[in-house]
Amino acid sequence: SRDSHVTGKQWYQRRVRGSWSVPLSSLSVGCAAVYHFSWQHDPACKYQVDSAGHYLHRIPLDQLTSSAPIILLRRDDRVRKKLHNTVASACGILLAYQLFTYVTS
């Protein structure tokens, strides 16, 4: 029948409209942008709470003023930032490509 025949262009347009990659790529790029402009330069984001107590034994007992101390550890998050920015950049490129092909088709 005539309705069952779908050209490649129509199939691609349907696939892009129903694709999850466009909203998820937008979300990834948006989250990376918010992080970059909001928290990336905040020095407090380098610290994480040591909830497991791995470093509690390194503190002398006479220096403890609380029975339940909260220990903050400074973590190097350069690798995590690079990974996050790489994934967000790849998503941004995919998003730009899909939107470009959608607009030009």
N, C-alpha and C positions, 0 to 999 in steps of 0.2 A: 504494500500500500504506500501511498505517498507520505503519510505521517511517519512511517517507520524509517524512512530514508533521512539520515542526518548527515550533513556535510561536516567535514573536519572543522571548519570555522565555527559552526553552530555547536558542535560537541565541545570545542575548547571554551567557547563563551559560557556554556552551561557548567562546565567543570570549574571555571574560575569563579563564577557567581556562587556555586555551592561549595567551594573549597574552604577548608579550615585554615589554609596557609595564610590567606590574606589577613583575617582578624588576628591570628596568633602572631604573625610577623609584625603587625602593627603594635600589638601588645608588648612584644619583646623590645622593639625599638623605643616605644614609649617608656617602658620601665628603665631601660638603659639611659635614656635622656633625663628622666627624673632623678635617677641616682647620680648621674654625672653633675647635674646642676645643683643638687640639693645636699647630698651627703658625702660625696667623694672627698671633699676637702675638709671635712669635719674630723678633727683629731680623735674625738671620742669613738668614732666608728672602728678604730683600730683595736679597741679593747673588747674582750669577751669575758664573761663570767666563767670561772672554773667551777662548774657545778659538781664535778666528780671528785674534787678535792685532791687532785694529783700533786699540787704544789703546797698543800697545807703543811706537810712535814718539813718543808724548808724554812718555815717561819719559827723563830724561837718562841717558846711558850710564854716567856716573860714579856714579850712584846704584844701579845694578844690582849685586847681590851674587851672582847666580846666572846660569848660562848659559841656563837655561830657566825664566824667572819665571812665576809664576801670577798673573794679574791678575784681581782681583775688581771687578765693576762694580755699583754700586747702581742697581737698576731700579725705576721706579715701576710697581707692579702693581695700581693701583686699578681700572683699566679691566678687567683680567683677573678681578679679584675680583668686580666688579659683574656681569660676564657670567656667571661661574661660579655666583654666588648667584642670578641671575635664572633661569638654566636649571634649577638645583636646585629653586628655588621653584615653577617651572612644573611640574616633574616631581612635586613633592610635592602640588600641587593636583590634578594628574591622578590620582595614586595615591589620594589621599583620596576623590576623586569616584568612582573605579572601585570602591574597597572599600566605600564607602557604598552605591552602587547594588547591589553584589553582596550585601551584608548585608540590605538592605531589600527585595530582590526575592524 
